[in-house]
Amino acid sequence: PFVSYEKVLTLDTRDPVWSALPEVTEVERSRMLAAILGRFAVNLVHCYGAWQGVILTGARAKTLLAGAGRQAFESAFGQRREFTRLLISTPVWRVEQREAVLAGAAELLASGWTPDVMLRSAA
């Protein structure tokens, strides 16, 4: 059966599906997931022409890119033969920020911004 990148990357480490691969150790699984994330990211770069860079965020990215996962990600990201010159110069950032949306909204409100349209007034 077909399993998408998204499904594999979002599976919890305690999901029963991993028991189907008893020979895969925790370290190997981390490397494998980091490599899948690298392939997924490079496919998105190709799909959207995101040559200016890729931003990865969230707790899952932090876990996958720790330790040996970083090397597996880099290796998988650079494996594509198409547009190699562009991929070499495509940066990848891992942004670690809690509540990024709330921080951005707070900064916007602190700057004195007011919405043009009020959807609902406060009770």
N, C-alpha and C positions, 0 to 999 in steps of 0.2 A: 504493500500500500504506500501511496505517496504521503510524505510528511513535509510540510512547509518549513522554511527557515524560522518563521515566526513561532510555529508550534514548538520546535525543538528548543529555541532560545528562551521560551517562556515556561518550559516545564520546570516544576519544582524539583530540587535535588532529591526529595523524598518520594517522588512520584513512582508508582509501581511499575511504570514502563521501563525504568532503568534496571529492574530485576531481570528483564529479558536479555540483558548483556552482563552476566555475572563476571565475565573475564575482564571487563573494563574497570580499572581502579578509579578511585576518586580523582587522582592527579591526571590520569589519562583522559577522564571525562572532562575535566576543566580545560585541558589543552584542546580537546576536540571541539568543545563549545566555543572557545576563543577563536579557533580556526574557522568555524562556521560563521561566527560574527564577522570575521575578517572578509570572508567570501561574500556575505550578505552586504557589508558596507561597500565593497568594491563594485558589486552589482548595482547598488544604488547610485554610486558615482557615475557609472556608465549610463544607467537609465536616465538620470536627471541632468547629466553633464555638470556635476558638482565638482568641477576641477579646482574650485577655490577652497574646498575642504569639507570635512565631515566632522560633525560634533556628536559625540556619544555621551550620554548622561544617564544617571540613575544608578541605583544600588547594584543592579544586575551587571551593568557594564563595569562597575568598580570591581566586583568579584571576579568576573571573567578575565579582566586585564591585569590582575595581580599575579606576581611571580612569573612562572613559565608561560602563563596565558598570553602575556604581552608578546613574547617571541612567536608564539603560534599565530596570533592575530597578524603580526607584521608579515610573517611568511605567507600566510593565505592572502593577505591584502595585495602583496606584490607579485603573486603568481600569475595573474592574468597577462597574457602576451599582447593583447590589443591595447594600444595607446600607452605603452610602457613608459615612454618619456613623460607623458602627462601624469601618470599615476605616481611616478617617483617623486614628482614635485607637489603632489596633492597632500596637504597636511591633514592629520587626524588629531583632534583634541578630545580629551575626556574632561568634561566639566562636572565638577562636584559641587553642587549647591542645593541645599535643602530649601524647599518652598520657593523656588525661583520665580514662579508666577506671582506669588504674594509679595516677594521683594520688589519685583518690577512694578506691580500695582501700587505699592506703598510709595515708591520713588516718584511715580507719575502723579499721585495725589499730593505728595509733598511739594511738587513743583507748581501747584496751583491749578492743575488741569481740572476742568469740569466737563462732564459729558454733554454733547449737543442735544441728545434726546434722552429724556427720562422715561425709562420703561415702566417704573413703578415707584410711587412715592413711599417714603418711610411711614410706617403706621404710627 
